[in-house]
Amino acid sequence: MLDASSEVESLGEYLVLIYYKYVRIEEPEAYASEHFTFCKSLGARGRIIISHEGINGTLSARAEEADQYMRSMNDDPRFTGMVFKIDKVNDHVFRKLFVRAKPELVTFRVDRELDPNQLTGKKLTPTEFFETASQEDVLIIDARSDYEYDLGHFRGAIRPNVRTFREFPDWVRDNLSDFKDKKILTYCTGGIRCEKFTGFLLHEGFQDVAQLEGGILTYAKDPEIRGRMFDGKCYVFDERISVPVNQVEEEVVSKCLHCGTPSDRYINCTWDDCHVQHFSCPECSILMNGACSVQCMEQLDLALSPL
């Protein structure tokens, strides 16, 4: 995790930047258009969401342009001090650049406005999170979707039965209403979802709520913790699909959908009408022609067959 003043030249030719900040933006559509032009001038690619709530982005660029982007953002009073999580890569991890204005930075759709600058859970450093998660009588909640959990998660964390973030309010009310007096720990990829999720939990009457500051990506790079207590890999929303976390004891927790052998290889079903993401070992990918089921494979064979 680096800020805009950090040296980046030694990290590699391309960098991936993951960042967000909850801050008031008065005209998100106008700023999104302006920001797209700026990013395009740098040769950056990625997905950036602009909202009246702030900014949420992941982009890839050459190291020099990535550094220029961070410095420019830091010069804007709205984004001064915004934290960038940085990975070195060999090439772009996006094919295109998208900058969109949307109602929310992360789609939650609750019946009240949740401002993390006004109410959010206590933020824990990786060391504090590790020590607290090791205690008894602590409820660890994964604030991501079920398919992200399946690729990798903190040991003992609850797997949410949700596919999208906006499903969490109903899931909490249906499953956690009896645990409002428990100590709650939450985590997500980079921290942005927990900022709202913990505020929602506090609104719902949960008493002791904390979150992993900077998310899994920050936890993975902490020099003392080194990703301990996290099993599997972290799902990321770019062409890498996943990044390693645990530097001490790497373990594959996901299994091939077809044969059940350990595999963290996530692919999309090759049948376009399905395209579901699933785990598939290399052998089964060849055997199934990349399909997630026999039915999809048969449809794919029909589509590829000559008339």
KOLVEXRO-964762 format. One record per atom (N, C-alpha, C, CB): residue in one letter; x, y, z. Coordinates in steps of 0.1 Angstrom, whole numbers, padded with zeros to 4 digits, always signed. Glycine has a CB too. Layout:
REM residues N
aXYZ/...
END
This chain:
REM residues 307
m+0009-0012+0000/m+0000+0000+0000/m+0009+0012+0000/m-0010+0000+0012/l+0007+0021-0010/l+0015+0033-0011/l+0006+0045-0013/l+0025+0032-0023/d+0012+0057-0010/d+0004+0069-0013/d+0011+0076-0025/d+0004+0079-0001/a+0005+0087-0029/a+0010+0093-0041/a+0024+0099-0041/a+0000+0104-0045/s+0030+0100-0029/s+0043+0105-0028/s+0054+0094-0028/s+0045+0113-0015/s+0049+0082-0029/s+0059+0071-0028/s+0066+0069-0042/s+0052+0058-0024/e+0078+0063-0041/e+0085+0060-0053/e+0080+0048-0059/e+0101+0059-0050/v+0077+0048-0072/v+0072+0036-0079/v+0081+0031-0090/v+0058+0040-0085/e+0091+0038-0093/e+0099+0034-0105/e+0105+0020-0104/e+0110+0044-0107/s+0108+0015-0092/s+0114+0002-0091/s+0105-0009-0091/s+0122+0002-0078/l+0092-0006-0091/l+0082-0017-0089/l+0080-0025-0102/l+0069-0012-0084/g+0081-0019-0114/g+0079-0026-0126/g+0074-0017-0137/g+0069-0037-0124/e+0073-0023-0149/e+0069-0014-0160/e+0055-0010-0159/e+0071-0022-0173/y+0046-0018-0155/y+0031-0015-0154/y+0028-0016-0139/y+0023-0024-0162/l+0018-0008-0135/l+0013-0009-0121/l-0003-0010-0122/l+0017+0004-0113/v-0008-0017-0112/v-0022-0017-0110/v-0025-0008-0097/v-0028-0032-0108/l-0034+0001-0098/l-0038+0010-0087/l-0052+0006-0083/l-0036+0025-0091/i-0054+0004-0070/i-0068+0001-0065/i-0070+0012-0054/i-0069-0013-0060/y-0081+0019-0054/y-0082+0030-0045/y-0097+0034-0044/y-0074+0042-0050/y-0100+0042-0034/y-0113+0048-0032/y-0112+0059-0022/y-0124+0037-0028/k-0122+0068-0022/k-0124+0078-0012/k-0138+0082-0012/k-0114+0089-0014/y-0144+0082+0000/y-0157+0088+0002/y-0156+0103+0005/y-0165+0081+0014/v-0160+0111-0005/v-0158+0125-0004/v-0169+0131-0013/v-0144+0130-0008/r-0174+0143-0009/r-0185+0149-0017/r-0180+0154-0031/r-0192+0160-0010/i-0187+0149-0042/i-0185+0154-0055/i-0198+0160-0060/i-0179+0142-0065/e-0198+0173-0063/e-0210+0180-0066/e-0216+0176-0079/e-0208+0195-0065/e-0208+0175-0089/e-0213+0172-0103/e-0206+0159-0108/e-0211+0184-0113/p-0211+0147-0104/p-0203+0135-0107/p-0203+0132-0122/p-0210+0123-0100/e-0213+0135-0130/e-0213+0132-0144/e-0203+0141-0151/e-0227+0135-0150/a-0202+0154-0148/a-0192+0163-0154/a-0178+0159-0150/a-0195+0177-0149/y-0176+0155-0137/y-0163+0151-0133/y-0159+0137-0140/y-0162+0149-0118/a-0169+0128-0142/a-0166+0115-0148/a-0161+0118-0162/a-0178+0106-0148/s-0167+0127-0170/s-0163+0130-0183/s-0149+0136-0183/s-0172+0140-0190/e-0146+0145-0174/e-0133+0151-0173/e-0122+0141-0169/e-0133+0163-0162/h-0126+0132-0160/h-0116+0122-0155/h-0113+0112-0166/h-0122+0115-0143/f-0123+0109-0174/f-0121+0099-0185/f-0110+0105-0195/f-0134+0096-0193/t-0112+0118-0198/t-0102+0124-0207/t-0088+0124-0201/t-0107+0139-0210/f-0087+0127-0188/f-0074+0127-0182/f-0068+0113-0182/f-0076+0132-0167/c-0076+0103-0178/c-0070+0089-0178/c-0066+0085-0192/c-0081+0080-0172/k-0074+0088-0202/k-0071+0084-0215/k-0058+0091-0220/k-0083+0088-0225/s-0056+0103-0216/s-0043+0110-0220/s-0031+0103-0214/s-0044+0124-0215/l-0033+0096-0203/l-0022+0089-0196/l-0020+0074-0202/l-0024+0088-0182/g-0029+0070-0210/g-0029+0057-0216/g-0033+0046-0205/g-0015+0053-0220/a-0041+0051-0195/a-0046+0042-0185/a-0058+0034-0189/a-0049+0050-0172/r-0060+0022-0184/r-0071+0014-0186/r-0077+0010-0173/r-0068+0002-0195/g-0090+0007-0172/g-0096+0003-0160/g-0110+0006-0158/g-0088+0009-0148/r-0115+0005-0146/r-0129+0008-0143/r-0130+0018-0131/r-0138-0005-0140/i-0136+0029-0133/i-0136+0039-0123/i-0151+0044-0121/i-0127+0051-0126/i-0155+0044-0109/i-0169+0049-0106/i-0168+0062-0099/i-0177+0038-0097/i-0176+0072-0104/i-0177+0085-0098/i-0191+0087-0093/i-0173+0096-0109/s-0193+0092-0081/s-0206+0094-0075/s-0206+0106-0067/s-0210+0081-0067/h-0217+0111-0063/h-0217+0122-0053/h-0211+0118-0040/h-0232+0127-0051/e-0209+0105-0038/e-0202+0100-0026/e-0187+0100-0027/e-0207+0085-0023/g-0182+0100-0040/g-0167+0100-0041/g-0162+0093-0053/g-0161+0094-0029/i-0152+0085-0052/i-0145+0078-0063/i-0141+0064-0058/i-0133+0086-0068/n-0142+0055-0068/n-0138+0041-0065/n-0132+0035-0078/n-0151+0032-0061/g-0120+0032-0078/g-0113+0028-0091/g-0103+0017-0090/g-0107+0040-0097/t-0101+0011-0101/t-0090+0002-0104/t-0085+0005-0118/t-0094-0013-0102/l-0072+0008-0119/l-0067+0011-0132/l-0053+0005-0134/l-0067+0026-0135/s-0049+0003-0146/s-0035-0001-0149/s-0029+0009-0158/s-0035-0016-0155/a-0016+0011-0157/a-0009+0021-0165/a+0006+0018-0164/a-0012+0035-0161/r+0014+0023-0173/r+0029+0023-0171/r+0032+0030-0158/r+0036+0029-0183/a+0044+0026-0152/a+0047+0031-0139/a+0048+0046-0139/a+0061+0026-0135/e+0054+0052-0149/e+0055+0067-0149/e+0041+0074-0150/e+0063+0071-0161/e+0032+0068-0158/e+0019+0074-0159/e+0011+0071-0146/e+0011+0069-0171/a+0013+0060-0140/a+0006+0057-0128/a+0010+0067-0117/a+0009+0042-0123/d+0023+0070-0116/d+0028+0079-0107/d+0022+0093-0109/d+0044+0080-0108/q+0021+0097-0122/q+0015+0110-0126/q+0001+0110-0121/q+0017+0112-0141/y-0006+0099-0123/y-0021+0099-0119/y-0022+0101-0104/y-0027+0085-0123/m-0014+0094-0096/m-0014+0095-0082/m-0011+0109-0077/m-0005+0085-0075/r-0001+0115-0083/r+0003+0129-0079/r-0008+0139-0083/r+0016+0132-0086/s-0014+0137-0094/s-0025+0146-0098/s-0037+0145-0089/s-0029+0143-0113/m-0040+0133-0085/m-0051+0131-0076/m-0048+0137-0062/m-0055+0116-0075/n-0036+0135-0058/n-0032+0140-0045/n-0032+0156-0045/n-0018+0135-0041/d-0030+0162-0057/d-0030+0177-0058/d-0045+0182-0057/d-0024+0181-0071/d-0055+0174-0059/d-0069+0178-0058/d-0073+0177-0043/d-0078+0168-0067/p-0077+0188-0037/p-0080+0189-0023/p-0090+0178-0019/p-0085+0202-0019/r-0099+0174-0028/r-0109+0164-0025/r-0102+0150-0022/r-0119+0163-0036/f-0091+0147-0029/f-0085+0134-0028/f-0072+0134-0022/f-0084+0129-0042/t-0067+0145-0016/t-0055+0145-0009/t-0054+0134+0002/t-0052+0159-0002/g-0043+0126+0002/g-0042+0116+0012/g-0049+0103+0008/g-0047+0120+0025/m-0055+0102-0003/m-0062+0090-0008/m-0051+0079-0009/m-0069+0092-0021/v-0054+0067-0003/v-0045+0056-0003/v-0046+0048-0016/v-0047+0047+0009/f-0035+0044-0022/f-0035+0036-0034/f-0028+0023-0030/f-0027+0043-0045/k-0035+0012-0033/k-0029-0001-0032/k-0023-0005-0045/k-0040-0012-0028/i-0010-0008-0045/i-0003-0009-0058/i+0003-0023-0060/i+0009+0001-0058/d+0001-0029-0072/d+0007-0041-0076/d+0015-0039-0089/d-0003-0052-0078/k+0027-0046-0090/k+0034-0045-0102/k+0029-0057-0111/k+0049-0046-0100/v+0028-0054-0124/v+0024-0064-0134/v+0032-0062-0147/v+0009-0063-0137/n+0031-0072-0156/n+0039-0071-0168/n+0032-0064-0179/n+0041-0085-0173/d+0018-0061-0178/d+0011-0055-0189/d-0002-0050-0183/d+0008-0065-0201/h-0010-0043-0191/h-0024-0039-0186/h-0032-0051-0181/h-0031-0032-0198/v-0040-0049-0171/v-0049-0059-0166/v-0064-0056-0170/v-0048-0061-0151/f-0065-0046-0178/f-0078-0042-0184/f-0077-0041-0199/f-0084-0030-0178/r-0087-0043-0207/r-0087-0041-0221/r-0091-0027-0225/r-0096-0052-0228/k-0099-0021-0217/k-0104-0008-0221/k-0105+0001-0208/k-0118-0009-0227/l-0109+0014-0210/l-0110+0023-0200/l-0125+0027-0198/l-0102+0036-0202/f-0130+0025-0186/f-0144+0029-0184/f-0144+0038-0172/f-0153+0016-0181/v-0150+0050-0173/v-0153+0059-0162/v-0168+0063-0162/v-0144+0072-0164/r-0175+0059-0152/r-0189+0060-0152/r-0194+0068-0139/r-0196+0046-0152/a-0204+0076-0141/a-0211+0083-0130/a-0223+0074-0126/a-0216+0097-0134/k-0223+0071-0113/k-0234+0062-0108/k-0239+0068-0095/k-0229+0047-0106/p-0251+0063-0091/p-0257+0068-0078/p-0249+0065-0066/p-0271+0063-0077/e-0242+0053-0066/e-0235+0049-0054/e-0221+0043-0059/e-0242+0038-0046/l-0211+0044-0050/l-0198+0038-0053/l-0199+0023-0053/l-0187+0043-0044/v-0206+0018-0044/v-0209+0003-0043/v-0224+0002-0041/v-0201-0004-0032/t-0231-0005-0050/t-0245-0006-0050/t-0250-0013-0038/t-0250-0012-0063/f-0257-0005-0029/f-0262-0011-0016/f-0277-0010-0015/f-0255-0004-0004/r-0282+0002-0019/r-0297+0004-0021/r-0304+0001-0008/r-0302-0005-0031/v-0300+0007+0003/v-0308+0007+0015/v-0317+0019+0016/v-0298+0006+0028/d-0326+0019+0025/d-0336+0030+0026/d-0331+0042+0034/d-0349+0024+0032/r-0319+0043+0036/r-0313+0055+0043/r-0299+0057+0037/r-0312+0052+0058/e-0295+0070+0037/e-0281+0073+0032/e-0271+0070+0042/e-0281+0088+0028/l-0261+0062+0038/l-0251+0058+0047/l-0238+0065+0044/l-0248+0043+0047/d-0233+0074+0052/d-0221+0082+0049/d-0210+0077+0059/d-0224+0097+0052/p-0200+0070+0053/p-0189+0065+0061/p-0181+0075+0068/p-0180+0056+0053/n-0182+0088+0064/n-0175+0099+0071/n-0183+0103+0083/n-0174+0111+0061/q-0195+0098+0084/q-0203+0101+0096/q-0204+0089+0106/q-0217+0106+0092/l-0206+0077+0100/l-0207+0065+0108/l-0202+0053+0101/l-0222+0063+0111/t-0192+0046+0107/t-0186+0034+0102/t-0180+0027+0113/t-0176+0037+0090/g-0177+0014+0111/g-0171+0006+0122/g-0157+0010+0125/g-0172-0009+0118/k-0152+0006+0136/k-0138+0008+0140/k-0129+0002+0130/k-0136+0003+0155/k-0118+0009+0126/k-0109+0004+0117/k-0097-0002+0124/k-0104+0015+0107/l-0094-0015+0120/l-0083-0022+0126/l-0072-0024+0116/l-0088-0036+0131/t-0060-0023+0121/t-0048-0026+0113/t-0047-0041+0111/t-0035-0020+0120/p-0039-0045+0101/p-0038-0060+0099/p-0034-0067+0112/p-0027-0063+0089/t-0025-0061+0120/t-0021-0068+0133/t-0033-0068+0142/t-0009-0061+0139/e-0040-0057+0144/e-0051-0057+0153/e-0062-0067+0148/e-0057-0043+0154/f-0064-0067+0135/f-0074-0077+0130/f-0070-0091+0132/f-0076-0074+0115/f-0058-0094+0130/f-0053-0108+0132/f-0054-0112+0147/f-0038-0109+0128/e-0051-0103+0156/e-0052-0106+0170/e-0066-0107+0175/e-0045-0095+0179/t-0075-0099+0170/t-0089-0099+0174/t-0096-0112+0168/t-0096-0087+0169/a-0093-0115+0155/a-0099-0126+0149/a-0094-0139+0155/a-0095-0127+0134/s-0083-0139+0162/s-0078-0151+0169/s-0085-0154+0182/s-0063-0150+0171/q-0093-0144+0187/q-0100-0145+0200/q-0112-0154+0198/q-0103-0131+0205/e-0117-0159+0210/e-0129-0167+0210/e-0141-0157+0210/e-0130-0176+0222/d-0152-0162+0206/d-0165-0155+0207/d-0165-0142+0198/d-0168-0151+0222/v-0159-0143+0187/v-0159-0133+0177/v-0165-0137+0164/v-0144-0128+0174/l-0174-0129+0158/l-0181-0133+0146/l-0174-0126+0134/l-0196-0129+0146/i-0168-0133+0125/i-0161-0128+0114/i-0170-0129+0101/i-0147-0135+0111/i-0173-0118+0095/i-0182-0117+0084/i-0175-0113+0072/i-0194-0108+0087/d-0176-0121+0061/d-0170-0117+0048/d-0180-0108+0041/d-0167-0130+0040/a-0176-0096+0038/a-0186-0086+0033/a-0185-0086+0017/a-0182-0072+0038/r-0181-0098+0012/r-0181-0099-0003/r-0191-0109-0007/r-0166-0103-0008/s-0192-0112-0020/s-0201-0122-0026/s-0196-0136-0023/s-0203-0119-0041/d-0206-0145-0025/d-0202-0159-0022/d-0191-0165-0031/d-0215-0168-0024/y-0191-0161-0044/y-0181-0166-0053/y-0167-0160-0049/y-0184-0162-0067/e-0166-0149-0043/e-0153-0143-0039/e-0149-0151-0026/e-0155-0128-0035/y-0158-0154-0017/y-0155-0162-0006/y-0149-0176-0010/y-0167-0164+0003/d-0156-0182-0020/d-0152-0196-0023/d-0138-0196-0028/d-0161-0201-0034/l-0132-0186-0034/l-0119-0186-0039/l-0109-0184-0027/l-0116-0174-0049/g-0113-0177-0017/g-0104-0175-0005/g-0111-0167+0005/g-0091-0168-0010/h-0107-0169+0018/h-0114-0162+0029/h-0106-0164+0042/h-0128-0168+0031/f-0110-0156+0052/f-0103-0157+0065/f-0109-0170+0072/f-0106-0145+0073/r-0100-0177+0079/r-0104-0189+0086/r-0115-0186+0096/r-0091-0195+0093/g-0125-0193+0095/g-0136-0192+0105/g-0147-0181+0101/g-0131-0188+0118/a-0145-0175+0089/a-0154-0164+0085/a-0167-0170+0080/a-0148-0155+0075/i-0178-0163+0082/i-0191-0167+0077/i-0192-0165+0062/i-0202-0160+0085/r-0196-0175+0055/r-0198-0173+0041/r-0212-0167+0038/r-0197-0187+0033/p-0213-0155+0032/p-0226-0149+0029/p-0232-0156+0017/p-0224-0134+0027/n-0245-0159+0018/n-0252-0165+0007/n-0258-0154-0001/n-0264-0174+0013/v-0249-0146-0008/v-0253-0135-0016/v-0244-0135-0029/v-0252-0121-0009/r-0250-0130-0039/r-0242-0128-0052/r-0239-0114-0054/r-0251-0133-0064/t-0246-0104-0048/t-0243-0090-0050/t-0243-0083-0036/t-0253-0084-0060/f-0237-0072-0036/f-0236-0064-0023/f-0249-0059-0018/f-0226-0052-0025/r-0258-0056-0028/r-0271-0051-0024/r-0280-0061-0017/r-0278-0045-0036/e-0276-0074-0017/e-0284-0084-0011/e-0280-0085+0004/e-0281-0098-0017/f-0270-0079+0009/f-0266-0080+0023/f-0276-0075+0033/f-0253-0072+0024/p-0283-0064+0031/p-0292-0060+0042/p-0302-0071+0045/p-0300-0048+0037/d-0309-0077+0035/d-0318-0088+0038/d-0311-0100+0044/d-0325-0092+0025/w-0299-0103+0039/w-0292-0115+0045/w-0288-0112+0059/w-0279-0117+0037/v-0285-0100+0063/v-0282-0097+0077/v-0294-0099+0086/v-0276-0083+0078/r-0305-0093+0081/r-0317-0094+0089/r-0323-0108+0090/r-0328-0085+0083/d-0320-0116+0080/d-0325-0130+0081/d-0316-0139+0089/d-0326-0135+0067/n-0303-0136+0090/n-0294-0145+0095/n-0286-0141+0108/n-0284-0149+0085/l-0285-0128+0110/l-0277-0123+0121/l-0284-0115+0132/l-0266-0114+0115/s-0297-0115+0132/s-0305-0107+0142/s-0302-0111+0156/s-0319-0108+0138/d-0298-0124+0158/d-0296-0128+0172/d-0282-0126+0177/d-0299-0143+0172/f-0273-0119+0169/f-0259-0117+0173/f-0256-0103+0174/f-0251-0123+0162/k-0265-0094+0178/k-0262-0080+0179/k-0254-0076+0191/k-0275-0072+0180/d-0252-0085+0200/d-0244-0082+0212/d-0230-0088+0210/d-0250-0088+0225/k-0227-0095+0199/k-0214-0102+0197/k-0204-0092+0191/k-0216-0113+0188/k-0192-0094+0193/k-0181-0087+0187/k-0181-0091+0172/k-0167-0089+0193/i-0182-0081+0163/i-0183-0084+0149/i-0171-0078+0142/i-0196-0077+0143/l-0164-0087+0133/l-0153-0083+0125/l-0158-0084+0110/l-0140-0091+0128/t-0155-0075+0102/t-0158-0076+0088/t-0146-0073+0079/t-0170-0066+0084/y-0146-0078+0067/y-0135-0075+0058/y-0140-0076+0044/y-0123-0085+0060/c-0133-0070+0034/c-0137-0071+0020/c-0123-0069+0012/c-0147-0060+0016/t-0124-0068-0001/t-0112-0067-0009/t-0103-0056-0006/t-0116-0067-0023/g-0108-0044-0007/g-0100-0032-0004/g-0105-0022+0006/g-0098-0025-0017/g-0116-0025+0012/g-0121-0017+0023/g-0134-0009+0020/g-0111-0008+0028/i-0137-0007+0008/i-0148+0002+0005/i-0161-0003+0009/i-0148+0005-0010/r-0164-0016+0007/r-0177-0022+0010/r-0179-0022+0026/r-0178-0036+0005/c-0168-0025+0033/c-0169-0025+0048/c-0172-0012+0053/c-0156-0030+0054/e-0168-0001+0047/e-0171+0012+0052/e-0186+0015+0053/e-0165+0023+0042/k-0193+0010+0043/k-0208+0011+0043/k-0215+0000+0051/k-0214+0011+0029/f-0209-0012+0050/f-0215-0024+0056/f-0215-0022+0071/f-0208-0037+0052/t-0204-0018+0077/t-0203-0016+0092/t-0212-0005+0096/t-0189-0014+0096/g-0214+0005+0088/g-0223+0016+0092/g-0237+0011+0092/g-0222+0028+0082/f-0241+0002+0082/f-0254-0004+0082/f-0256-0013+0095/f-0255-0013+0069/l-0246-0021+0098/l-0247-0029+0110/l-0250-0021+0123/l-0235-0038+0112/l-0243-0010+0124/l-0245-0001+0136/l-0259+0005+0135/l-0234+0010+0136/h-0264+0009+0124/h-0278+0013+0122/h-0288+0003+0127/h-0280+0018+0108/e-0284-0010+0124/e-0293-0021+0127/e-0293-0025+0142/e-0290-0033+0118/g-0284-0019+0149/g-0284-0022+0164/g-0272-0031+0168/g-0296-0028+0168/f-0263-0034+0160/f-0251-0042+0164/f-0242-0033+0172/f-0243-0048+0152/q-0237-0038+0183/q-0230-0029+0193/q-0215-0028+0191/q-0233-0035+0206/d-0209-0038+0187/d-0194-0038+0186/d-0190-0043+0172/d-0188-0048+0197/v-0187-0033+0164/v-0185-0036+0150/v-0171-0030+0145/v-0196-0030+0141/a-0163-0038+0139/a-0150-0034+0134/a-0147-0039+0121/a-0138-0038+0144/q-0138-0033+0113/q-0135-0037+0100/q-0120-0037+0097/q-0142-0027+0089/l-0116-0045+0088/l-0102-0045+0084/l-0098-0033+0075/l-0098-0059+0077/e-0091-0024+0080/e-0087-0012+0072/e-0079-0016+0060/e-0080-0002+0081/g-0083-0011+0049/g-0075-0014+0036/g-0079-0028+0031/g-0061-0013+0039/g-0087-0036+0037/g-0091-0048+0032/g-0080-0059+0031/g-0097-0046+0019/i-0084-0070+0024/i-0075-0081+0022/i-0062-0077+0015/i-0082-0092+0014/l-0063-0068+0005/l-0051-0064-0002/l-0041-0057+0006/l-0055-0054-0014/t-0045-0050+0016/t-0035-0044+0026/t-0030-0054+0035/t-0042-0032+0034/y-0039-0063+0040/y-0035-0074+0049/y-0024-0083+0043/y-0047-0082+0053/a-0026-0086+0030/a-0017-0095+0023/a-0002-0089+0023/a-0021-0097+0009/k-0001-0076+0023/k+0012-0070+0021/k+0018-0066+0035/k+0012-0059+0012/d+0011-0068+0045/d+0017-0064+0058/d+0029-0072+0061/d+0006-0065+0070/p+0041-0066+0064/p+0053-0074+0066/p+0054-0082+0078/p+0065-0064+0067/e+0045-0079+0088/e+0045-0088+0100/e+0035-0099+0100/e+0042-0079+0113/i+0023-0096+0095/i+0013-0106+0094/i+0015-0116+0082/i-0001-0100+0093/r+0019-0110+0071/r+0022-0118+0059/r+0010-0127+0054/r+0034-0126+0061/g-0002-0122+0056/g-0014-0129+0051/g-0018-0141+0059/g-0011-0133+0038/r-0012-0143+0071/r-0016-0154+0079/r-0031-0154+0082/r-0008-0155+0092/m-0037-0166+0083/m-0051-0168+0087/m-0060-0167+0075/m-0055-0159+0098/f-0055-0163+0063/f-0063-0162+0051/f-0060-0175+0043/f-0060-0149+0043/d-0070-0182+0039/d-0068-0194+0031/d-0073-0192+0017/d-0076-0206+0038/g-0066-0196+0007/g-0069-0194-0007/g-0064-0181-0012/g-0084-0194-0008/k-0070-0176-0023/k-0066-0163-0029/k-0077-0153-0028/k-0062-0166-0043/c-0073-0141-0031/c-0083-0130-0031/c-0088-0127-0045/c-0076-0117-0025/y-0101-0127-0047/y-0107-0123-0060/y-0105-0109-0063/y-0122-0127-0060/v-0101-0105-0075/v-0100-0091-0079/v-0107-0089-0092/v-0085-0087-0081/f-0112-0077-0095/f-0121-0075-0106/f-0113-0069-0118/f-0132-0065-0102/d-0103-0077-0122/d-0096-0074-0135/d-0092-0087-0141/d-0084-0065-0132/e-0084-0087-0151/e-0080-0099-0159/e-0071-0109-0151/e-0074-0095-0172/r-0066-0104-0140/r-0058-0114-0132/r-0067-0124-0124/r-0050-0106-0121/i-0079-0120-0121/i-0090-0127-0114/i-0086-0129-0100/i-0092-0141-0121/s-0074-0133-0097/s-0070-0135-0083/s-0056-0131-0080/s-0072-0150-0079/v-0053-0128-0067/v-0040-0125-0063/v-0037-0133-0050/v-0038-0109-0060/p-0024-0137-0047/p-0021-0144-0035/p-0022-0135-0023/p-0007-0150-0036/v-0024-0142-0011/v-0025-0134+0001/v-0016-0140+0012/v-0040-0135+0006/n-0018-0153+0015/n-0010-0159+0026/n+0004-0162+0021/n-0017-0171+0031/q+0014-0155+0027/q+0028-0158+0023/q+0035-0168+0032/q+0036-0145+0024/v+0028-0173+0042/v+0033-0183+0051/v+0029-0197+0048/v+0029-0179+0066/e+0016-0199+0046/e+0011-0213+0044/e+0000-0212+0033/e+0005-0219+0057/e+0004-0212+0020/e-0005-0211+0009/e-0013-0224+0008/e+0002-0209-0004/e-0026-0222+0007/e-0035-0234+0006/e-0046-0231-0004/e-0042-0237+0020/v-0050-0241-0012/v-0061-0239-0022/v-0073-0245-0015/v-0058-0247-0035/v-0084-0236-0014/v-0096-0240-0007/v-0107-0243-0016/v-0100-0230+0003/s-0106-0239-0029/s-0117-0241-0039/s-0114-0254-0046/s-0117-0229-0049/k-0125-0259-0052/k-0124-0272-0058/k-0130-0272-0073/k-0131-0283-0050/c-0124-0280-0081/c-0129-0281-0095/c-0144-0285-0095/c-0120-0291-0103/l-0152-0278-0102/l-0166-0281-0102/l-0169-0295-0108/l-0174-0271-0111/h-0160-0301-0116/h-0163-0313-0123/h-0157-0325-0116/h-0157-0313-0137/c-0145-0324-0111/c-0139-0336-0105/c-0136-0335-0090/c-0126-0339-0112/g-0137-0323-0085/g-0136-0321-0070/g-0122-0319-0065/g-0142-0332-0063/t-0112-0319-0074/t-0098-0318-0070/t-0096-0303-0067/t-0088-0323-0081/p-0086-0300-0057/p-0083-0286-0054/p-0079-0278-0066/p-0072-0285-0043/s-0086-0267-0068/s-0082-0258-0080/s-0087-0244-0077/s-0089-0264-0093/d-0078-0234-0079/d-0082-0220-0078/d-0083-0214-0092/d-0073-0213-0069/r-0085-0222-0102/r-0085-0217-0116/r-0100-0213-0119/r-0080-0227-0126/y-0103-0200-0119/y-0116-0196-0122/y-0118-0193-0137/y-0120-0183-0114/i-0127-0198-0144/i-0130-0196-0158/i-0144-0193-0160/i-0125-0207-0167/n-0148-0187-0172/n-0161-0185-0176/n-0166-0196-0185/n-0163-0171-0183/c-0178-0200-0183/c-0183-0211-0192/c-0183-0206-0206/c-0198-0214-0188/t-0178-0214-0215/t-0176-0210-0229/t-0189-0209-0237/t-0167-0220-0236/w-0200-0215-0231/w-0213-0213-0238/w-0218-0199-0235/w-0223-0224-0233/d-0220-0190-0245/d-0223-0176-0243/d-0236-0174-0235/d-0223-0169-0256/d-0246-0182-0237/d-0258-0180-0230/d-0257-0183-0216/d-0269-0189-0237/c-0247-0189-0211/c-0244-0192-0197/c-0234-0183-0191/c-0240-0207-0195/h-0221-0185-0196/h-0210-0177-0192/h-0207-0176-0177/h-0212-0163-0198/v-0213-0186-0169/v-0211-0186-0155/v-0196-0188-0151/v-0220-0196-0148/q-0192-0181-0141/q-0178-0183-0137/q-0177-0195-0127/q-0172-0170-0130/h-0167-0204-0129/h-0167-0216-0121/h-0152-0221-0120/h-0175-0227-0127/f-0149-0229-0110/f-0136-0235-0109/f-0135-0247-0118/f-0133-0238-0094/s-0123-0248-0125/s-0121-0259-0133/s-0106-0262-0134/s-0127-0257-0148/c-0102-0274-0131/c-0088-0277-0133/c-0085-0278-0148/c-0085-0291-0126/p-0072-0277-0152/p-0068-0277-0166/p-0073-0290-0173/p-0053-0276-0167/e-0073-0301-0167/e-0077-0314-0173/e-0092-0313-0177/e-0074-0326-0164/c-0100-0309-0167/c-0115-0308-0169/c-0118-0297-0179/c-0122-0306-0156/s-0111-0287-0179/s-0113-0276-0189/s-0112-0281-0203/s-0104-0264-0187/i-0102-0290-0205/i-0100-0296-0219/i-0112-0306-0221/i-0087-0303-0220/l-0114-0314-0211/l-0125-0325-0213/l-0139-0319-0215/l-0125-0333-0200/m-0142-0307-0208/m-0155-0301-0210/m-0155-0290-0220/m-0159-0296-0196/n-0144-0288-0226/n-0143-0277-0236/n-0146-0263-0230/n-0152-0279-0248/g-0143-0262-0217/g-0145-0249-0210/g-0159-0247-0205/g-0141-0238-0218/a-0168-0257-0207/a-0182-0255-0203/a-0183-0259-0188/a-0191-0264-0211/c-0194-0253-0182/c-0196-0256-0167/c-0204-0268-0165/c-0202-0244-0161/s-0211-0274-0175/s-0219-0285-0174/s-0220-0293-0187/s-0233-0281-0169/v-0225-0305-0186/v-0227-0313-0198/v-0237-0306-0207/v-0232-0327-0194/q-0247-0300-0201/q-0258-0293-0209/q-0251-0282-0218/q-0269-0288-0201/c-0243-0274-0211/c-0236-0263-0218/c-0227-0268-0228/c-0229-0254-0208/m-0220-0279-0225/m-0210-0284-0235/m-0218-0289-0247/m-0202-0296-0229/e-0230-0296-0245/e-0237-0300-0257/e-0242-0289-0265/e-0249-0309-0252/q-0247-0278-0259/q-0251-0266-0266/q-0239-0260-0274/q-0257-0255-0257/l-0228-0260-0268/l-0216-0255-0274/l-0212-0263-0287/l-0204-0254-0265/d-0213-0276-0285/d-0210-0285-0296/d-0220-0283-0308/d-0210-0300-0292/l-0232-0281-0305/l-0242-0278-0315/l-0239-0265-0322/l-0256-0278-0309/a-0235-0255-0315/a-0233-0242-0321/a-0220-0242-0330/a-0231-0231-0310/l-0211-0251-0326/l-0198-0252-0334/l-0199-0262-0346/l-0187-0256-0325/s-0210-0270-0345/s-0211-0280-0356/s-0214-0274-0369/s-0221-0291-0352/p-0209-0279-0380/p-0213-0274-0393/p-0227-0278-0397/p-0203-0279-0404/l-0234-0269-0404/l-0248-0272-0408/l-0248-0283-0418/l-0254-0259-0414/
END
